[in-house]
Amino acid sequence: MASDADASAERCELCRYFFNRRGRWSVCRRYPPTPGAKGAKDGFPIVTADDWCGEYRAG
């Protein structure tokens, strides 16, 4: 299990799959869009810069 320090270093904002729409919203593009998905924008999950998950890849 990752420590809190590890998780903060591997946050969405630093991930290669993070996409920011110029301050409007941010999405994760790890997987193809899922049309009609709840909590999604254009089919991609909405995330914040300080979110994190187990699929982090350095950008």
PDB file of N, CA, C, O and CB in Angstrom:
ATOM      1  N   MET A   1       0.848  -1.175   0.000  1.00  0.00           N
ATOM      2  CA  MET A   1       0.000   0.000   0.000  1.00  0.00           C
ATOM      3  C   MET A   1       0.894   1.238   0.000  1.00  0.00           C
ATOM      4  O   MET A   1       1.899   1.291   0.709  1.00  0.00           O
ATOM      5  CB  MET A   1      -0.965  -0.002   1.224  1.00  0.00           C
ATOM      6  N   ALA A   2       0.515   2.227  -0.801  1.00  0.00           N
ATOM      7  CA  ALA A   2       1.300   3.455  -0.909  1.00  0.00           C
ATOM      8  C   ALA A   2       1.037   4.363   0.285  1.00  0.00           C
ATOM      9  O   ALA A   2      -0.075   4.419   0.810  1.00  0.00           O
ATOM     10  CB  ALA A   2       0.977   4.191  -2.220  1.00  0.00           C
ATOM     11  N   SER A   3       2.068   5.065   0.698  1.00  0.00           N
ATOM     12  CA  SER A   3       1.901   6.031   1.779  1.00  0.00           C
ATOM     13  C   SER A   3       1.242   7.292   1.228  1.00  0.00           C
ATOM     14  O   SER A   3       1.142   7.468   0.013  1.00  0.00           O
ATOM     15  CB  SER A   3       3.267   6.367   2.444  1.00  0.00           C
ATOM     16  N   ASP A   4       0.791   8.172   2.131  1.00  0.00           N
ATOM     17  CA  ASP A   4       0.188   9.430   1.692  1.00  0.00           C
ATOM     18  C   ASP A   4       1.183  10.259   0.886  1.00  0.00           C
ATOM     19  O   ASP A   4       0.798  10.925  -0.075  1.00  0.00           O
ATOM     20  CB  ASP A   4      -0.314  10.233   2.899  1.00  0.00           C
ATOM     21  N   ALA A   5       2.451  10.226   1.267  1.00  0.00           N
ATOM     22  CA  ALA A   5       3.477  10.974   0.535  1.00  0.00           C
ATOM     23  C   ALA A   5       3.626  10.433  -0.885  1.00  0.00           C
ATOM     24  O   ALA A   5       3.770  11.210  -1.829  1.00  0.00           O
ATOM     25  CB  ALA A   5       4.829  10.904   1.274  1.00  0.00           C
ATOM     26  N   ASP A   6       3.593   9.101  -1.048  1.00  0.00           N
ATOM     27  CA  ASP A   6       3.679   8.504  -2.377  1.00  0.00           C
ATOM     28  C   ASP A   6       2.479   8.907  -3.222  1.00  0.00           C
ATOM     29  O   ASP A   6       2.631   9.249  -4.394  1.00  0.00           O
ATOM     30  CB  ASP A   6       3.770   6.976  -2.278  1.00  0.00           C
ATOM     31  N   ALA A   7       1.292   8.870  -2.636  1.00  0.00           N
ATOM     32  CA  ALA A   7       0.069   9.209  -3.362  1.00  0.00           C
ATOM     33  C   ALA A   7       0.097  10.662  -3.817  1.00  0.00           C
ATOM     34  O   ALA A   7      -0.325  10.958  -4.935  1.00  0.00           O
ATOM     35  CB  ALA A   7      -1.167   8.951  -2.486  1.00  0.00           C
ATOM     36  N   SER A   8       0.584  11.577  -2.980  1.00  0.00           N
ATOM     37  CA  SER A   8       0.601  12.981  -3.365  1.00  0.00           C
ATOM     38  C   SER A   8       1.613  13.229  -4.487  1.00  0.00           C
ATOM     39  O   SER A   8       1.434  14.146  -5.289  1.00  0.00           O
ATOM     40  CB  SER A   8       0.926  13.861  -2.152  1.00  0.00           C
ATOM     41  N   ALA A   9       2.657  12.431  -4.549  1.00  0.00           N
ATOM     42  CA  ALA A   9       3.648  12.566  -5.613  1.00  0.00           C
ATOM     43  C   ALA A   9       3.129  11.983  -6.922  1.00  0.00           C
ATOM     44  O   ALA A   9       3.620  12.340  -7.993  1.00  0.00           O
ATOM     45  CB  ALA A   9       4.955  11.879  -5.214  1.00  0.00           C
ATOM     46  N   GLU A  10       2.151  11.099  -6.850  1.00  0.00           N
ATOM     47  CA  GLU A  10       1.586  10.460  -8.033  1.00  0.00           C
ATOM     48  C   GLU A  10       0.155  10.949  -8.254  1.00  0.00           C
ATOM     49  O   GLU A  10      -0.768  10.151  -8.418  1.00  0.00           O
ATOM     50  CB  GLU A  10       1.620   8.918  -7.893  1.00  0.00           C
ATOM     51  N   ARG A  11      -0.014  12.258  -8.254  1.00  0.00           N
ATOM     52  CA  ARG A  11      -1.355  12.832  -8.407  1.00  0.00           C
ATOM     53  C   ARG A  11      -1.684  13.036  -9.892  1.00  0.00           C
ATOM     54  O   ARG A  11      -0.795  13.077 -10.742  1.00  0.00           O
ATOM     55  CB  ARG A  11      -1.462  14.177  -7.641  1.00  0.00           C
ATOM     56  N   CYS A  12      -2.964  13.161 -10.172  1.00  0.00           N
ATOM     57  CA  CYS A  12      -3.442  13.282 -11.549  1.00  0.00           C
ATOM     58  C   CYS A  12      -2.730  14.374 -12.340  1.00  0.00           C
ATOM     59  O   CYS A  12      -2.380  14.175 -13.503  1.00  0.00           O
ATOM     60  CB  CYS A  12      -4.919  13.551 -11.548  1.00  0.00           C
ATOM     61  N   GLU A  13      -2.523  15.504 -11.724  1.00  0.00           N
ATOM     62  CA  GLU A  13      -1.906  16.647 -12.395  1.00  0.00           C
ATOM     63  C   GLU A  13      -0.557  16.295 -13.038  1.00  0.00           C
ATOM     64  O   GLU A  13      -0.164  16.921 -14.022  1.00  0.00           O
ATOM     65  CB  GLU A  13      -1.720  17.783 -11.403  1.00  0.00           C
ATOM     66  N   LEU A  14       0.149  15.307 -12.494  1.00  0.00           N
ATOM     67  CA  LEU A  14       1.463  14.920 -12.996  1.00  0.00           C
ATOM     68  C   LEU A  14       1.425  13.673 -13.874  1.00  0.00           C
ATOM     69  O   LEU A  14       2.464  13.205 -14.340  1.00  0.00           O
ATOM     70  CB  LEU A  14       2.397  14.690 -11.841  1.00  0.00           C
ATOM     71  N   CYS A  15       0.239  13.140 -14.097  1.00  0.00           N
ATOM     72  CA  CYS A  15       0.074  11.893 -14.849  1.00  0.00           C
ATOM     73  C   CYS A  15      -0.047  12.164 -16.349  1.00  0.00           C
ATOM     74  O   CYS A  15      -0.612  13.179 -16.754  1.00  0.00           O
ATOM     75  CB  CYS A  15      -1.164  11.129 -14.352  1.00  0.00           C
ATOM     76  N   ARG A  16       0.472  11.278 -17.151  1.00  0.00           N
ATOM     77  CA  ARG A  16       0.404  11.434 -18.609  1.00  0.00           C
ATOM     78  C   ARG A  16      -1.019  11.365 -19.143  1.00  0.00           C
ATOM     79  O   ARG A  16      -1.277  11.848 -20.245  1.00  0.00           O
ATOM     80  CB  ARG A  16       1.242  10.372 -19.280  1.00  0.00           C
ATOM     81  N   TYR A  17      -1.959  10.773 -18.388  1.00  0.00           N
ATOM     82  CA  TYR A  17      -3.338  10.630 -18.848  1.00  0.00           C
ATOM     83  C   TYR A  17      -4.235  11.808 -18.451  1.00  0.00           C
ATOM     84  O   TYR A  17      -5.402  11.862 -18.842  1.00  0.00           O
ATOM     85  CB  TYR A  17      -3.919   9.353 -18.303  1.00  0.00           C
ATOM     86  N   PHE A  18      -3.698  12.732 -17.690  1.00  0.00           N
ATOM     87  CA  PHE A  18      -4.453  13.901 -17.225  1.00  0.00           C
ATOM     88  C   PHE A  18      -4.587  14.913 -18.363  1.00  0.00           C
ATOM     89  O   PHE A  18      -3.606  15.235 -19.033  1.00  0.00           O
ATOM     90  CB  PHE A  18      -3.758  14.554 -15.991  1.00  0.00           C
ATOM     91  N   PHE A  19      -5.797  15.407 -18.575  1.00  0.00           N
ATOM     92  CA  PHE A  19      -6.037  16.410 -19.614  1.00  0.00           C
ATOM     93  C   PHE A  19      -6.872  17.527 -19.028  1.00  0.00           C
ATOM     94  O   PHE A  19      -7.985  17.297 -18.554  1.00  0.00           O
ATOM     95  CB  PHE A  19      -6.740  15.789 -20.852  1.00  0.00           C
ATOM     96  N   ASN A  20      -6.333  18.751 -19.061  1.00  0.00           N
ATOM     97  CA  ASN A  20      -7.021  19.906 -18.500  1.00  0.00           C
ATOM     98  C   ASN A  20      -7.587  20.754 -19.628  1.00  0.00           C
ATOM     99  O   ASN A  20      -6.880  21.115 -20.569  1.00  0.00           O
ATOM    100  CB  ASN A  20      -6.070  20.741 -17.612  1.00  0.00           C
ATOM    101  N   ARG A  21      -8.865  21.064 -19.518  1.00  0.00           N
ATOM    102  CA  ARG A  21      -9.551  21.882 -20.523  1.00  0.00           C
ATOM    103  C   ARG A  21      -9.452  23.366 -20.165  1.00  0.00           C
ATOM    104  O   ARG A  21     -10.473  24.039 -20.027  1.00  0.00           O
ATOM    105  CB  ARG A  21     -11.034  21.459 -20.647  1.00  0.00           C
ATOM    106  N   ARG A  22      -8.234  23.877 -20.014  1.00  0.00           N
ATOM    107  CA  ARG A  22      -7.978  25.298 -19.735  1.00  0.00           C
ATOM    108  C   ARG A  22      -8.790  25.816 -18.560  1.00  0.00           C
ATOM    109  O   ARG A  22      -9.423  26.868 -18.642  1.00  0.00           O
ATOM    110  CB  ARG A  22      -8.283  26.133 -20.962  1.00  0.00           C
ATOM    111  N   GLY A  23      -8.764  25.069 -17.473  1.00  0.00           N
ATOM    112  CA  GLY A  23      -9.416  25.501 -16.248  1.00  0.00           C
ATOM    113  C   GLY A  23     -10.900  25.204 -16.170  1.00  0.00           C
ATOM    114  O   GLY A  23     -11.509  25.424 -15.123  1.00  0.00           O
ATOM    115  N   ARG A  24     -11.501  24.710 -17.244  1.00  0.00           N
ATOM    116  CA  ARG A  24     -12.934  24.421 -17.214  1.00  0.00           C
ATOM    117  C   ARG A  24     -13.218  23.122 -16.472  1.00  0.00           C
ATOM    118  O   ARG A  24     -14.088  23.080 -15.602  1.00  0.00           O
ATOM    119  CB  ARG A  24     -13.492  24.344 -18.634  1.00  0.00           C
ATOM    120  N   TRP A  25     -12.505  22.084 -16.806  1.00  0.00           N
ATOM    121  CA  TRP A  25     -12.593  20.809 -16.112  1.00  0.00           C
ATOM    122  C   TRP A  25     -11.374  19.993 -16.520  1.00  0.00           C
ATOM    123  O   TRP A  25     -10.696  20.315 -17.496  1.00  0.00           O
ATOM    124  CB  TRP A  25     -13.935  20.054 -16.446  1.00  0.00           C
ATOM    125  N   SER A  26     -11.106  18.947 -15.770  1.00  0.00           N
ATOM    126  CA  SER A  26      -9.998  18.051 -16.087  1.00  0.00           C
ATOM    127  C   SER A  26     -10.559  16.644 -16.188  1.00  0.00           C
ATOM    128  O   SER A  26     -11.482  16.276 -15.461  1.00  0.00           O
ATOM    129  CB  SER A  26      -8.857  18.135 -15.012  1.00  0.00           C
ATOM    130  N   VAL A  27      -9.993  15.865 -17.094  1.00  0.00           N
ATOM    131  CA  VAL A  27     -10.453  14.495 -17.274  1.00  0.00           C
ATOM    132  C   VAL A  27      -9.260  13.546 -17.313  1.00  0.00           C
ATOM    133  O   VAL A  27      -8.123  13.950 -17.553  1.00  0.00           O
ATOM    134  CB  VAL A  27     -11.290  14.365 -18.562  1.00  0.00           C
ATOM    135  N   CYS A  28      -9.554  12.282 -17.070  1.00  0.00           N
ATOM    136  CA  CYS A  28      -8.559  11.213 -17.195  1.00  0.00           C
ATOM    137  C   CYS A  28      -8.796  10.514 -18.524  1.00  0.00           C
ATOM    138  O   CYS A  28      -9.915  10.097 -18.821  1.00  0.00           O
ATOM    139  CB  CYS A  28      -8.643  10.195 -15.995  1.00  0.00           C
ATOM    140  N   ARG A  29      -7.761  10.390 -19.308  1.00  0.00           N
ATOM    141  CA  ARG A  29      -7.877   9.747 -20.617  1.00  0.00           C
ATOM    142  C   ARG A  29      -7.131   8.420 -20.660  1.00  0.00           C
ATOM    143  O   ARG A  29      -6.572   8.043 -21.690  1.00  0.00           O
ATOM    144  CB  ARG A  29      -7.349  10.672 -21.707  1.00  0.00           C
ATOM    145  N   ARG A  30      -7.127   7.721 -19.538  1.00  0.00           N
ATOM    146  CA  ARG A  30      -6.449   6.423 -19.465  1.00  0.00           C
ATOM    147  C   ARG A  30      -7.111   5.399 -20.383  1.00  0.00           C
ATOM    148  O   ARG A  30      -6.432   4.585 -21.008  1.00  0.00           O
ATOM    149  CB  ARG A  30      -6.445   5.904 -18.020  1.00  0.00           C
ATOM    150  N   TYR A  31      -8.434   5.445 -20.462  1.00  0.00           N
ATOM    151  CA  TYR A  31      -9.194   4.506 -21.277  1.00  0.00           C
ATOM    152  C   TYR A  31     -10.054   5.262 -22.279  1.00  0.00           C
ATOM    153  O   TYR A  31     -10.282   6.458 -22.098  1.00  0.00           O
ATOM    154  CB  TYR A  31     -10.069   3.599 -20.393  1.00  0.00           C
ATOM    155  N   PRO A  32     -10.541   4.603 -23.333  1.00  0.00           N
ATOM    156  CA  PRO A  32     -11.409   5.276 -24.295  1.00  0.00           C
ATOM    157  C   PRO A  32     -12.670   5.808 -23.616  1.00  0.00           C
ATOM    158  O   PRO A  32     -13.063   5.308 -22.562  1.00  0.00           O
ATOM    159  CB  PRO A  32     -11.785   4.321 -25.434  1.00  0.00           C
ATOM    160  N   PRO A  33     -13.305   6.814 -24.209  1.00  0.00           N
ATOM    161  CA  PRO A  33     -14.511   7.381 -23.602  1.00  0.00           C
ATOM    162  C   PRO A  33     -15.639   6.361 -23.520  1.00  0.00           C
ATOM    163  O   PRO A  33     -15.757   5.462 -24.352  1.00  0.00           O
ATOM    164  CB  PRO A  33     -14.973   8.595 -24.391  1.00  0.00           C
ATOM    165  N   THR A  34     -16.458   6.530 -22.496  1.00  0.00           N
ATOM    166  CA  THR A  34     -17.637   5.690 -22.300  1.00  0.00           C
ATOM    167  C   THR A  34     -18.856   6.591 -22.453  1.00  0.00           C
ATOM    168  O   THR A  34     -19.207   7.307 -21.515  1.00  0.00           O
ATOM    169  CB  THR A  34     -17.620   4.971 -20.889  1.00  0.00           C
ATOM    170  N   PRO A  35     -19.507   6.575 -23.610  1.00  0.00           N
ATOM    171  CA  PRO A  35     -20.657   7.460 -23.834  1.00  0.00           C
ATOM    172  C   PRO A  35     -21.735   7.268 -22.770  1.00  0.00           C
ATOM    173  O   PRO A  35     -22.098   6.141 -22.432  1.00  0.00           O
ATOM    174  CB  PRO A  35     -21.251   7.213 -25.221  1.00  0.00           C
ATOM    175  N   GLY A  36     -22.233   8.375 -22.254  1.00  0.00           N
ATOM    176  CA  GLY A  36     -23.313   8.331 -21.272  1.00  0.00           C
ATOM    177  C   GLY A  36     -22.878   8.011 -19.856  1.00  0.00           C
ATOM    178  O   GLY A  36     -23.732   7.838 -18.987  1.00  0.00           O
ATOM    179  N   ALA A  37     -21.590   7.925 -19.591  1.00  0.00           N
ATOM    180  CA  ALA A  37     -21.108   7.598 -18.248  1.00  0.00           C
ATOM    181  C   ALA A  37     -21.418   8.734 -17.280  1.00  0.00           C
ATOM    182  O   ALA A  37     -21.213   9.905 -17.598  1.00  0.00           O
ATOM    183  CB  ALA A  37     -19.593   7.314 -18.269  1.00  0.00           C
ATOM    184  N   LYS A  38     -21.913   8.381 -16.100  1.00  0.00           N
ATOM    185  CA  LYS A  38     -22.182   9.397 -15.077  1.00  0.00           C
ATOM    186  C   LYS A  38     -20.857   9.879 -14.494  1.00  0.00           C
ATOM    187  O   LYS A  38     -19.909   9.105 -14.367  1.00  0.00           O
ATOM    188  CB  LYS A  38     -23.108   8.833 -13.952  1.00  0.00           C
ATOM    189  N   GLY A  39     -20.799  11.162 -14.141  1.00  0.00           N
ATOM    190  CA  GLY A  39     -19.572  11.730 -13.583  1.00  0.00           C
ATOM    191  C   GLY A  39     -18.478  11.874 -14.618  1.00  0.00           C
ATOM    192  O   GLY A  39     -17.292  11.858 -14.287  1.00  0.00           O
ATOM    193  N   ALA A  40     -18.882  12.016 -15.892  1.00  0.00           N
ATOM    194  CA  ALA A  40     -17.909  12.102 -16.971  1.00  0.00           C
ATOM    195  C   ALA A  40     -18.218  13.298 -17.861  1.00  0.00           C
ATOM    196  O   ALA A  40     -19.348  13.784 -17.905  1.00  0.00           O
ATOM    197  CB  ALA A  40     -17.897  10.805 -17.796  1.00  0.00           C
ATOM    198  N   LYS A  41     -17.200  13.759 -18.562  1.00  0.00           N
ATOM    199  CA  LYS A  41     -17.350  14.821 -19.542  1.00  0.00           C
ATOM    200  C   LYS A  41     -16.862  14.266 -20.865  1.00  0.00           C
ATOM    201  O   LYS A  41     -15.708  13.853 -20.984  1.00  0.00           O
ATOM    202  CB  LYS A  41     -16.562  16.119 -19.130  1.00  0.00           C
ATOM    203  N   ASP A  42     -17.723  14.256 -21.845  1.00  0.00           N
ATOM    204  CA  ASP A  42     -17.399  13.668 -23.149  1.00  0.00           C
ATOM    205  C   ASP A  42     -16.990  12.201 -23.020  1.00  0.00           C
ATOM    206  O   ASP A  42     -16.231  11.689 -23.843  1.00  0.00           O
ATOM    207  CB  ASP A  42     -16.277  14.463 -23.823  1.00  0.00           C
ATOM    208  N   GLY A  43     -17.496  11.526 -21.982  1.00  0.00           N
ATOM    209  CA  GLY A  43     -17.216  10.108 -21.785  1.00  0.00           C
ATOM    210  C   GLY A  43     -15.982   9.799 -20.961  1.00  0.00           C
ATOM    211  O   GLY A  43     -15.733   8.635 -20.650  1.00  0.00           O
ATOM    212  N   PHE A  44     -15.198  10.814 -20.597  1.00  0.00           N
ATOM    213  CA  PHE A  44     -13.994  10.616 -19.787  1.00  0.00           C
ATOM    214  C   PHE A  44     -14.284  11.003 -18.342  1.00  0.00           C
ATOM    215  O   PHE A  44     -14.993  11.982 -18.110  1.00  0.00           O
ATOM    216  CB  PHE A  44     -12.805  11.446 -20.346  1.00  0.00           C
ATOM    217  N   PRO A  45     -13.756  10.262 -17.355  1.00  0.00           N
ATOM    218  CA  PRO A  45     -13.987  10.599 -15.948  1.00  0.00           C
ATOM    219  C   PRO A  45     -13.433  11.979 -15.594  1.00  0.00           C
ATOM    220  O   PRO A  45     -12.310  12.320 -15.966  1.00  0.00           O
ATOM    221  CB  PRO A  45     -13.357   9.542 -15.045  1.00  0.00           C
ATOM    222  N   ILE A  46     -14.231  12.769 -14.873  1.00  0.00           N
ATOM    223  CA  ILE A  46     -13.781  14.075 -14.399  1.00  0.00           C
ATOM    224  C   ILE A  46     -12.924  13.859 -13.158  1.00  0.00           C
ATOM    225  O   ILE A  46     -13.309  13.126 -12.247  1.00  0.00           O
ATOM    226  CB  ILE A  46     -14.994  15.023 -14.092  1.00  0.00           C
ATOM    227  N   VAL A  47     -11.751  14.506 -13.128  1.00  0.00           N
ATOM    228  CA  VAL A  47     -10.825  14.392 -11.997  1.00  0.00           C
ATOM    229  C   VAL A  47     -10.347  15.781 -11.597  1.00  0.00           C
ATOM    230  O   VAL A  47     -10.517  16.748 -12.339  1.00  0.00           O
ATOM    231  CB  VAL A  47      -9.615  13.476 -12.353  1.00  0.00           C
ATOM    232  N   THR A  48      -9.747  15.865 -10.415  1.00  0.00           N
ATOM    233  CA  THR A  48      -9.101  17.104 -10.003  1.00  0.00           C
ATOM    234  C   THR A  48      -7.593  16.888 -10.026  1.00  0.00           C
ATOM    235  O   THR A  48      -7.124  15.750 -10.037  1.00  0.00           O
ATOM    236  CB  THR A  48      -9.583  17.554  -8.587  1.00  0.00           C
ATOM    237  N   ALA A  49      -6.846  17.964 -10.034  1.00  0.00           N
ATOM    238  CA  ALA A  49      -5.386  17.885 -10.125  1.00  0.00           C
ATOM    239  C   ALA A  49      -4.772  17.079  -8.990  1.00  0.00           C
ATOM    240  O   ALA A  49      -3.748  16.423  -9.184  1.00  0.00           O
ATOM    241  CB  ALA A  49      -4.794  19.275 -10.134  1.00  0.00           C
ATOM    242  N   ASP A  50      -5.384  17.117  -7.801  1.00  0.00           N
ATOM    243  CA  ASP A  50      -4.794  16.405  -6.661  1.00  0.00           C
ATOM    244  C   ASP A  50      -5.417  15.034  -6.409  1.00  0.00           C
ATOM    245  O   ASP A  50      -5.122  14.408  -5.391  1.00  0.00           O
ATOM    246  CB  ASP A  50      -4.928  17.242  -5.420  1.00  0.00           C
ATOM    247  N   ASP A  51      -6.280  14.550  -7.322  1.00  0.00           N
ATOM    248  CA  ASP A  51      -6.758  13.164  -7.231  1.00  0.00           C
ATOM    249  C   ASP A  51      -5.609  12.220  -7.549  1.00  0.00           C
ATOM    250  O   ASP A  51      -4.570  12.653  -8.048  1.00  0.00           O
ATOM    251  CB  ASP A  51      -7.960  12.914  -8.198  1.00  0.00           C
ATOM    252  N   TRP A  52      -5.786  10.950  -7.269  1.00  0.00           N
ATOM    253  CA  TRP A  52      -4.783   9.948  -7.621  1.00  0.00           C
ATOM    254  C   TRP A  52      -5.467   8.599  -7.766  1.00  0.00           C
ATOM    255  O   TRP A  52      -6.586   8.413  -7.288  1.00  0.00           O
ATOM    256  CB  TRP A  52      -3.651   9.883  -6.553  1.00  0.00           C
ATOM    257  N   CYS A  53      -4.799   7.654  -8.426  1.00  0.00           N
ATOM    258  CA  CYS A  53      -5.316   6.295  -8.567  1.00  0.00           C
ATOM    259  C   CYS A  53      -4.138   5.335  -8.750  1.00  0.00           C
ATOM    260  O   CYS A  53      -2.982   5.756  -8.758  1.00  0.00           O
ATOM    261  CB  CYS A  53      -6.311   6.195  -9.771  1.00  0.00           C
ATOM    262  N   GLY A  54      -4.433   4.073  -8.893  1.00  0.00           N
ATOM    263  CA  GLY A  54      -3.394   3.066  -9.042  1.00  0.00           C
ATOM    264  C   GLY A  54      -2.854   2.926 -10.452  1.00  0.00           C
ATOM    265  O   GLY A  54      -1.992   2.080 -10.691  1.00  0.00           O
ATOM    266  N   GLU A  55      -3.332   3.727 -11.394  1.00  0.00           N
ATOM    267  CA  GLU A  55      -2.912   3.619 -12.787  1.00  0.00           C
ATOM    268  C   GLU A  55      -1.983   4.754 -13.211  1.00  0.00           C
ATOM    269  O   GLU A  55      -1.768   4.965 -14.405  1.00  0.00           O
ATOM    270  CB  GLU A  55      -4.124   3.595 -13.686  1.00  0.00           C
ATOM    271  N   TYR A  56      -1.434   5.482 -12.247  1.00  0.00           N
ATOM    272  CA  TYR A  56      -0.575   6.640 -12.515  1.00  0.00           C
ATOM    273  C   TYR A  56       0.599   6.270 -13.429  1.00  0.00           C
ATOM    274  O   TYR A  56       1.243   5.236 -13.251  1.00  0.00           O
ATOM    275  CB  TYR A  56      -0.047   7.223 -11.197  1.00  0.00           C
ATOM    276  N   ARG A  57       0.859   7.142 -14.410  1.00  0.00           N
ATOM    277  CA  ARG A  57       2.048   7.034 -15.252  1.00  0.00           C
ATOM    278  C   ARG A  57       2.640   8.438 -15.355  1.00  0.00           C
ATOM    279  O   ARG A  57       1.941   9.389 -15.703  1.00  0.00           O
ATOM    280  CB  ARG A  57       1.708   6.433 -16.684  1.00  0.00           C
ATOM    281  N   ALA A  58       3.909   8.559 -15.057  1.00  0.00           N
ATOM    282  CA  ALA A  58       4.558   9.862 -15.111  1.00  0.00           C
ATOM    283  C   ALA A  58       4.411  10.464 -16.498  1.00  0.00           C
ATOM    284  O   ALA A  58       4.592   9.784 -17.508  1.00  0.00           O
ATOM    285  CB  ALA A  58       6.039   9.747 -14.732  1.00  0.00           C
ATOM    286  N   GLY A  59       4.081  11.742 -16.532  1.00  0.00           N
ATOM    287  CA  GLY A  59       3.861  12.418 -17.815  1.00  0.00           C
ATOM    288  C   GLY A  59       5.081  13.105 -18.265  1.00  0.00           C
ATOM    289  O   GLY A  59       5.083  13.727 -19.327  1.00  0.00           O
TER     290      GLY A  59
END
